[in-house]
Amino acid sequence: MNARTHRIAHGLRPDQQGLSLIELMVAMTIGAVLIFGATQVFVNSRHAYGVNENVARMQETARYAMSVIEPDVRMSNYLGLLKGAGVIGGQAPQTVAAAAVAAGAAANVCGTNFAVDLSTNLQGDNNRYFISPTKLAGCDVLPDLVTAVAWPSNPVATADTLTVRRASVFDSVPGPAGQLQVCTSRIAGRLISDGLAASCPAAVAGQPEELAVQKLKSLIVDTYYISRNSQQQVGLPSLRRKTLTTAGGVPVFRDQEIIAGVEDMQVQFGIDPIGNTGVATRYVDPNDATVPATAQIVSVRIWLLVRSDTYESGFTDDRIYQYADRLPATPSGDLNSVAAIGSAYQPAANPDASLTGPRHVRRLLISRTIQVRNALGT
């Protein structure tokens, strides 16, 4: 009787045999593969979530930036009850001495009569930050609108700028003193800044209807540009604007951040060469010398290049961004280089090869064409 038979005969359990080394190794290999697969699924899902989150944030940034610019542009040349800016008293072109209604240095820091040149309802600079030939150095270090701390503009060298002049859509009350306002009737208008109710009464007794009713509106002047830095993070570009306000009883300009993450802005104007149809026959860059003097800007086409605020290890943006007058002849990797003027943008060509360089962030390019509602008057 062998040992196994003996154990069974005496009611004992037979010997139990364990796993062999080969079986153990196979089981461990299968377990390792399953764990590795599950880890890869987790890592890939986490990466996909991060990418989707970045894209969603960029889309939100683009929508918000455009939602600020679009109504401003759409209502440019709106001046209350009056059709056209030509008969508004107190305004002045940027080529003459400062107008009395806004003669102070603060009101003219970004250019003589920059605040009151109502006949130029839309103004831009193509591939540069220029604003006005009489712009003073103080325009580049205006106090921030919220913090009141001086903000060094440090603009993206080849991005366009866009200036919009108009009246607010809301009726205003007189003042405070120093606030530039537009008082209009059906056939006349004037700029005021004294804050006095007597300067723009709502009704004028003894006048015909077209003169008796007057509306008072705040004057809005906004200049949009792209800064290399944002308040959120140094090195993260942002959309900012220089905006007209009042302080200490005088008209002043302040700098205001709209949103961080906007890397470039390009602008083209749709023009009606005759100036009486309201239909754009072609689109031109700001400062285009071929535009006839009779032309009217009836629409504005805007491109915004938005970038993520986070860097992605292992990702390189090798796309070539071609838009507006950025043509693909010789793509440039640096929007702050003179070589980038008139060139498509290719982030992968940027000389900064560091892991936190501009090569390793995602981007989104959007464009919108905005019709100017008051191109031919209100």
C-alpha positions, 0 to 999 in steps of 0.5 A: 500500500503506497502512501496515498492509498494509506492516507485515504484508507485512514480517512486522511486527505491526499497530498495537495500539489501546488502550482509549478514555477512555469504556471506561476510565471505564466499567471504573473505575466498575464497579470502584468499585461492586464495591469499594464493595459489598465494603466495605459487606458488610464494614462491615455484617458487622462491625457485625452481629458487634458487635451479636451479640457485645453481645447474647451478652455481655448474655445471659451477664451475665443468666444469671450474675446470675440463677444467683447470685440463684436458689439463694439465694432458693430456699433461703431459710428453710432452717435445717438439720434444723429446720422453721421459725425460730420456735424458734431461740434467739439470733435477734431481730427488727429492732425490739428491742435487738441480740441477744447473739450478734451485738451488735457494731456491725459486725454491726448496721451495716446495721440492728439485728439485720439479721443475726439476724432469721431469722423474716424469711427474705425482705425487700425494698424497693420502688423504693428503697434502704432496707434497714432503719430503723436502717441506719447510714451505715457500711452504705453504705461497707462494705469490698469483700469482695475488695479490703477497700477501702471501697466507696461504695454509690451505689445506683440510686435506684428499683431494688428491694433483696432480702435473703435469710436462710438456712443454708448447704446444706453442713455446717460446722465450728465457727468461726472465732470471730465467724462466725454459725452455726446449730446445729439438731436435729430440734426445737431450734436456736440461733445461735452465734458463739463458734467452739467445738466444744462449742457444737454437738457432732455427737452428744449422749449420753443424748438421744432421737434427735430431740435427739441428732443436731445439724447445724452450718451457716453463716448466710448473709445477702445483700442484693442491690442495684443500684449506679450504678457497677461496679469495671469502669467508672464509670457502668456499673451493677452488681449487688452484694450486702452479705453476712455474713462474719467479721473480727477475731473478730466478725460483719461485713458486706462489699460484693461485686460480683456482675457489672457491666452490670445496670441495674435489679432489680425484685422481687415476692413471691408470697404464700400469704395463709393461710400453709399451702398453699404456693401463691401466689395473687397477687404483691405488691411488697415493703413492700405494706401490704395483705399479711395478717400470716398470709401466707407468701412462697412464691415470688419473681419477679425482673426484671433489666434488663441493658445492654451495656458498650459504646456504639453510634454510630448506635444509640438505644434507643427501646424502652419497658421495662414490667415489675413495677410500672413502668407505661407512664403516663409513661415516664421516661428516668432510673432515678435520678429520683423521676419514674421511680418507678412509670414505665416506662423509656424510655432515649431520653428520658434528658436525656443526649444525648451519644454515650456517654450511656445512650441509645446502649447495647443492653439485655436484660430477663429475668424469672424466678419462683423457688419457695421450697423451704422456704416452709413449713419444711425 
